[in-house]
Structure formats: C-alpha cells, structure tokens
Amino acid sequence: MSRRAGAMLAVAELELRRMLGGPRPWILAALALAVAALGFVVRRFAPAPDDPAAWGFLYVLLLTFLFLQTLGILVPLLHTSGLVRDDLEDGTLVYLFTRPLEKPLVLLAKLLAAGGLSAAILTGGMLAFHVAFALGGGGETGAGVATHLLPFVAAAVLGVAGYGALFAFVGLLTRRGLVLGIVYGFVSELVLANIPAVVRQLTLMHYLRSVALSRVADGLAHEEEVRELLGVLELVPAGQAALTVLVVAAVGVALSLAAVSRIEFAGEQQVEGD
C-alpha cells in the first residue's frame, strides 16, 4: 500500500470513529429499525386484504416513502453536510490538514467513510424491514428479494452517493448546509419529484425511484395493472437512471474537491507558517 493510500485509510478510519463516537449514526440506525418494526406491526395488525397481492403494494409503499424518500435523504444529509465544518468546530481540522495528504484527498477519504456508514445503515434497515414484514403475518407477502428488496437497496446506495456528494459541496460553501439540505431534500425533492413532465426529471429522487421500482411488477398477479400505475410516474430505464445519479455524484465530488482546495480554513495559515 502506498503512503498516500495509507494516509487516506487512516483519515477514513478517524472519520468513522468520530462519527460512531457521537449520537447521530445511532439515532439514524434506531430510526431505520423503528421503520422495520412498523412494518411488522402493520403486517400483524392490519386487516387481511381480499387480494393477497395488496401486501406487496403496502410493502413497496412503506419502502418508498419511509426509507427511500425520507431516510434515504436524511441519512446522507446528516453524515456529509458537516464533514469539514464538524472537524473545524472540534478543533481537529488543522491536524488532518497537516498530514502528508492533500486537502482534496482528506475530504475524499472522509466522504467515503461517511458514505459507507450511510449505506450500511440504510441497507441494514431495509433488510430488517423485509424480515420484519415477512414475520408479521402468515402467508405470502408478494414481495421478493430480487424483485423488490435488492432494487430498493441499490437505489438507496445510489442515493447515498448522489445526495452525499451534493450535501458535502453545499456544506463546504456555507455553515447553513444542513438547513439548505433539509429544504432541498424534503421540499424540492419530495414536491418536484411528483410533478409530471420535465420538472420531476430535474430531481435525483425521480431517478432513484426508477431504480427502486424497476422490477416491482415482475411476477405479480396484476402485472399489467401495476405497470400502468407505474406509468404515471414516468420512470426511466434502471440503467439510465443509475448512470444519471452516478454522473451527478461525480460532479458533486469534483466540485467539493475543487472547493476544499481553494477554501482557507481558520488556523490553517498559522500552522503552515509554523
């Protein structure tokens, strides 16, 4: 392992320890498990529908609105919007920038650590939800691992990459990154993503839903009806949607790396002078 790669690994490890040492990831993990528990409760106590396929629709709705469109935005927002400014407030930023590693690589290592933790929380929460929903009642749920769970997991991981890069960039530009992220994520994305035509195509959520729902109709008893219903959302092919999110993530990371290399943080000049 090269010296630079080893330094990046050390920074990522420090970032992961710092995050796990605070309450934020544990609260988010608890929220994910709470959603899983809700799936169990709903399946156990909701009146049994006449059509067993309705359980599959409920499964998809809960994953979409509670995981993908809520936790899927909240988790990367809280983990990446303050990547540099949190260290600045803790007084550890200058120490990181004195390591034998360029500032963009320090940020990249921190972003990878935050993204990995965010993906682990969302993936674990969705898996727990799938198990809890299945255990909540007898009989088939109409939800399969390959056709339902895995596409949602893939969408959540893509969302971590896309939203994480954007929120990290905004957090570098302003101390109000968290507030702006909330406004963007829970107003613009949730509202604009549900407006027909061109407007929804300007949101990441539109493409994440295209990935998550790409196989949801496969094998269902009412496959044609489900596909007609999904047509209202104007979903794009999963491959195209995933590529779009990855391009946005790459642009966001590039902008973040360029920004952190130009910004001078308090105390940095003093250390360089010493």
N, C-alpha and C positions, 0 to 999 in steps of 0.2 A: 504494500500500500504506500502511495506517495505521501510526502509530507503534507501537501495541500489537502489531499483526501482525508488523511488522518485528522487534520485540524478541523475540517468540516464535520467529520463524525463526532469530534469532541464537542463542537458547538451545538450540534443537534442533540447530543446526549444531555448537555447542560440545559438546553431549552426544554427538553422533555421532562427532566427532573424538576425544573422550575414550575412548569405547568401542573405536573402531578402533585407538587407540594402545596398548591393552592386549592380553593374550593371549586373553582369553575368547572373543570372536567368532571368532577364527581357529581356536581349538580346536574350537568347535562346528561351524564350516564343515568342518573336517577330518573330524569325526565323520560329518557328513552325506555327505561324499564317500566315506568308508570304507564306509558302508552301500550307496552306489551301486556301489562296487567289489565288495562282497559279492554284490550282485545279479548282476553279470557272472560272478563265479566260480561261483555256484550254477547259473546257466543253462548255463555252458560245461561244467562237470564233473559235474553231477548226471545220473544215468541217465535216458535219454529215457523218458517215461511212455507207456503204451499209448494213452492218450487225450490228444491234444494240448491239450484244454481244461484239463488239470491244470496247465499252465504259468500259465494265468490265475489259478487258485486260489493258486498259490505267490506270484505277483506281488502279489495282494491281501493275503495273509498277511504278507508282508515289509513292505509299506507300512503295514499296520495296526499291527503290533507294534513294528517298529523305528522308523518315522517318527512316526505319529500318537500312539501310546501311550507312546513313550519320548522322542524328540527333540521331539515336539510339546509336551511338558510341560517338559522340561529347558531348552530354548532360552529361552522367555519367563520361566521362573523365574530363570535366571542374569542375564537382562538387566533385569528390573524389580524384583526383591525388594530391591535396594540402591540404587534410583535417587537417593534423597536422602542416605542414610547413607554411600554411597560418596563423595559430594562433601563430606560432613561430615568424613570421615576424611582426605580430600585437602586440606582447608582452603579449598575453593573455593565452599562453600555460601553463606557470607556475601556473597561477591562477587556471586553470582547473585541473592540476595535484595535487593541494593542497586540492581539495575537498575530502570528505570521500568516494572515489571511486577509485578502481584500474585503472591503465592506460589502460589495455585492455578494460575495460568496458566504459571508457571515449571514446575511439576510436569507440567501437561498437555503442554507442549512437549517435556519430557524423555521423557514416556511415549510420545508419538507417534514420537519418534526411535528409541526402543528397540523399539517395535512394528514400525516399518518395517524395521529391521535384522533383527529376528527373522523376520519374514515373508519377507524376501529370502533368508535362509539356508535356511529350510525349503522355499521354492518352488524355489530353485536345486538343493537336494539331491534333491528329488523328480524334477525334470526330468532331472538327471544319472542318477538311478536308472532312470528309464524308458528313457533312451537306452542305458545300460549293459546293462540286462536284454535289450533287443532285439538288441544287438550280441553278446551272449554265445552265441548259437546261431542256427542257420538255422531257417527256417520261422516260422509264426505263433506269437505268444505268447498270443493270446487276450485281450490287454489293449489297450484303445483309449484314445486321448487324451481323447475326450469322455465316454466311459462309465466310465473308471477313473481316469485321472490328474487331470483337472480337478476332479472331486468331492473327491478327497483334498486337492488344493491348497486348495480352498475351505474344507474342514474345518480344515486347518492354519492358515489365515489367521484363521478364526473363533476357533480355539483361542488364537492369539496375543492376540486382543482380550479373550477371556474370562479366560484364565489370567493374562495380563499385568495386567489390572485388579485381580484378586483378590490376586495376589502383591505388587503395588505397595502395596495397602492394608495387608496384613499387615506388609510391610517398614517402613511408617511407624509401626506400633504397637509393634514390638519389634525389637531387634537380632538376634533369632534367626529372622528372617523366612525366611532360606534353609533353615534346618533344618526349620522348620514347613512350608515349601513342599514340601520333599522328602517329608516324612511324608504330607502331604495328597496330593501328586501321585502318588507311587509306592506308597502303601499304600491310602489311601482310594479314589482314583480307579480304580486298577487292580483292586482287590479288589471294591469295592462295585459297580463298573460291570458286573461279571459275575455279580452275584446277581440272580436273577429277581424280577419283580414291582416293587413300589413303590420298593425300595431303590435300584435302578440309575437310577431316574428323578430321583434327587437328585444325580446326578453330571453334570458337564459332558461327560465322555467318552461317555456314552450318547448325547447329542445330536450330538456331533461324529462318532461312528460312523454315526449315522443319515444325516448329510450325506454322509460319505465313501462309504458303501455304497448310496446311493440309486439308482444306475443300474448297479450292478455286474453284475446279472443280464441286462441288456439285450443281446440278440443272441447269448447263449451257447447252445451246443448243448443243454445240460441246464438250460434256464432255469427250468422248474418245480421241478426238484430244488433248484436254488440258492435259489429263493425260499422253499421250505420250510425249508431250512437257516437262512436269514436270519431266518425267523420265530421261531427260538429266541431271538434277540437282542431281540425285541420292539421293533424300530425304529419310530420315529415318522416322519411325513412330513417331507421335507427342509426345506420352507419353515417348518414349525412348529419344527423343531429349530434352524434358523438363527436364527429370531426369539427363541427361548429363550436361546440363547447371547448374542445381542446385548443382550437385556434384562439378563442377569447382568453383562455387561461395562459397561453404562451405570450400573448400580447400584454396581459396584465403583469405577468412575471417580468417581462422585458422592461416595461415601464417602471416597475418597482425597483429593479436593479439599477436602472439608469438614474432614478430619483435618489436612491440612497447613496450613490457615488457622488452626487452633487451637493447634497444637503450637509451642512456643517452643524453638528450637534454640540450642545453646551459641554464644555470640558474637554472636547477633543483637541482643540488647538493647543491648550495648555499642556496636555500630555505629550503632543508631538514636539512642542518646544522644549520640554524637559529632556 
